Amino acid sequence: MNFYKNNPALKFQLTHPLMQKIVTLRERNFSEKDKYDFAPQDFEDAIDNYDKVLEIIGEISGETIAANAESVDQEGPQVINNRVKYARGTQENHDALVQAGVYGMSLPREFGGLNFAMTPYVMSGEIVSRADAGFANIWGLQDCAETINDFADEDIKAEFLPRATIGDTFSMDLTEPDAGSDLQAVQLRATEKDGQWYLNGVKRFITNGDAHVKLVLARSEEGTQDARGLSYFVVDNQFDHTVKVRRIENKLGIKGSPTCELVFTNTPAKLVGTRRMGLIKYVMSLMNGARLGVGAQSVGVCEAAYQEALNYAKDRKQYGKAIIEFPAVYEMLAMMKAKLDASRALLYETTRFVDLYKAYEGIEQERKLTPEERAEYKEYSRLADAYTPLVKMFSSEFANQNAYDSIQVHGGSGFMKDYACERIYRDARILTIYEGTTQLQVVAAIRYITTGLYLKKIREYEQMPIKSEFENLRERLISMTTLLETSTARVDELKNQDYLDFQARRLVEMAGHIIMCYLLILDASRDEENLFLNSVEIYLNYAEAEVNKNALFIKQFNPESLDKYKM
């Protein structure tokens, strides 16, 4: 089974009208075609390259990673002499991808990468996650190499980036026992002696914590307690023995991904970028990518949960017929599919914004941007910042809902370890928590409600051409948008921050639902295979009910009752 070829909704995203602009900018108008024999000659050649590599990843995911998922979940990694040993299946997965030469997809060719845009790379994350959400963390942490490429000096790039392309593993070491979401509280010490930096302290909950290459957030400025005292460092952990794995956490799910507690003792490190910018600039950039990565992981889990439920419902017979023929079951499956399609549409819209702003960011390092380019750079950067919390929030919540419903479709069998839906359910639970909880995504997103950015983008979608059969749905969306406007005004008129924070999730949910409805309609309007036709109306019916519910709550809520909610 090939998880790319059997999912036409993925290949469809490569046909989006913005892809030509993205690829042309990424390839600097195909300037490397004479320098590297594997560089694309033109846009069509680039898309063909994307297609071929995604086919390879799809086959490895369907035939190897998915086949190993159950044994990896049971076996898990081990700590031996303070180092991590992967489960047998995890190592097999990794070796297969290394042998295929698909690591370092988005890195420059000069370091051995393929220079792919973010869109196919995010697709690869979705495909791998459908096979095994735990292994997706190991695959996805090559994002750390992107941070090195974006911010490190040329010597560090030359030392570490080629290692990403040959399959050396990466980790981002941020959290500590007393510094979880509040990264300003990081206390791991970085001290400089004779031009060499050394790290001392403890990190906790580090995904793939015994990776070959580690990006570490550490306090480099004595006497500081806030973000301005933090810098970012790269550690070569392949042969060094100063970083000890104290233990691997015994987790509910994603058990193949080793989550480690680490002790650093005089660990040699190299400074990435400039001092004091570790959290303010570099980690914030990395976290945007991490949100996108969890978005891809979540959509992959959504897909896996839906497929397991669909296949079971077709095979399972009750009262003389397959349970998929019962309205209670086929409605649930249709809703799972609609949530999957909606979250995928949001994921790739967000990825395109990231692709465009990162392309202009790269060009700016080579030459001065034209006024038109600079305006587009700023616009896509704003949109990327606004959409990444949305996609992380919605896709992770939908992954959990689909995983829950997948077990429900299976009935009592779904509660047993004989079926994959049980593992998928456990794997899904972390998605709304790590790389920023859903609640923190709301905090990041609410500013784009109050500044009007979401509303502005919704109005742009509203004006785009669509198939005539969707006109009545657009009218309903216009009414939903009016409810968003009036609800926002009602909350904003009090000028009360506590009250805004209290209603923030409802407002963000309203905007997100409307945006996803438009994205589904726009996708369905250019799709000739009717991949999303049913999901458009099914999701809009659901979204309309949710928007109305939230608007009614805001309208009827007495702000003076806020104190009753405080514990």
CORRA-V365026 format. One record per backbone hydrogen bond with DSSP energy under -1.0 kcal/mol. CO is the residue of the C=O (numbers start at 1). NH is the residue of the N-H. Records with the same first field share a line. If there is no record, write none. Layout:
# CORRA-V365026
CO=NH  NH
This chain:
# CORRA-V365026
2=6
4=7
7=10
8=12
10=13
11=14
12=15
13=16
16=19
18=22
19=23
20=24
21=25
22=26
23=27
24=29
25=28
27=31
30=33
32=36
36=39
42=46
43=47
44=48
45=49
46=50
47=51
48=52
49=53
50=54
51=55
52=56
53=57
54=58
55=59
56=60
57=61
58=3  62
59=63
60=64  65
61=66
64=68
68=72
69=73
70=74
71=75
72=76
78=85
80=83
82=245
83=80
85=78
87=91
88=92
89=93
90=94
91=95
92=96
93=97
94=98
95=99
96=100
97=102
98=101
104=107  114
105=116
107=115
108=111  113
109=112
117=121
118=122
119=123
120=124
121=125
122=126
123=127
124=128
125=129
126=130
127=131
128=132
132=136
134=137
135=139
136=140
137=141
139=142
140=143
141=144
142=145
143=147
144=148
145=149
146=150
147=151
148=152
153=157
154=158
155=159
156=160
157=161
161=165
163=168
169=213
171=215
172=174
173=217
175=204
176=179
179=176
181=183
182=185
183=186
188=219
189=200
191=198
193=196
196=193
197=269
198=191
199=267
200=189
201=264
203=262
206=209  260
208=211
212=237
213=171
214=235
215=173
216=233
218=231
219=190
221=224
226=229
227=230
229=220  221
230=278
231=218
232=272
233=216
234=270
235=214
242=265
244=263
247=261
249=251
254=257
258=208  209
259=249
260=206
261=246  247
262=203
263=244
264=201
267=199
270=234
274=277
277=281  282
278=283
281=285
282=286
283=287
284=288
285=289
286=290
287=291
288=292
289=293
290=294
291=295
292=296
293=297
294=298
295=299
296=300
297=301
298=302
299=303
300=304
301=305
302=306
303=307
304=308
305=309
306=310
307=311
308=312
309=313
310=314
311=315
312=316
313=324
316=323
318=321
321=318
322=325
323=326
326=329  330
327=331
329=333
330=334
331=335
332=336
333=337
334=338
335=339
336=340
337=341
338=342
339=343
340=344
341=345
342=346
343=347
344=348
345=349
346=350
347=351
348=352
349=353
350=354
351=355
352=356
353=357
354=358
355=359
356=360
357=361
358=362
359=363
360=364
363=366  367
370=374
371=375
372=376
373=377
374=378
375=379
376=380
377=381
378=382
379=383
380=384
381=385
382=386
383=387
384=388
387=391
388=392
389=393
390=394
391=395
392=396
393=397
394=398
395=399
396=400
397=401
398=402
399=403
400=404
401=405
402=406
403=407
404=408
405=409
406=410
407=411
410=413
411=414
412=415
413=416
416=419
419=422
420=424
421=425
422=426
423=427
424=428
428=431
430=433  434
432=438
437=441
438=442
439=443
440=444
441=445
442=446
445=448
446=449  450
447=451
448=454
452=456
453=457
454=458
455=459
456=460
457=461
458=462
461=464
467=470
468=471
470=474
471=475
472=476
473=477
474=478
475=479
476=480
477=481
478=482
479=483
480=484
481=485
482=486
483=487
484=488
485=489
486=490
487=491
488=492
489=493
492=495
496=500
497=501
498=502
499=503
503=507
504=508
505=509
506=510
507=511
508=512
509=513
510=514
511=515
512=516
513=517
514=518
515=519
516=520
517=521
518=522
519=523
520=524
521=525
532=536
534=538
535=539
536=540
537=541
538=542
539=543
540=544
541=545
542=546
543=547
544=548
545=549
546=550
547=551
548=552
549=553
550=554
551=555
552=556
553=557
558=561
559=562
561=564
562=565
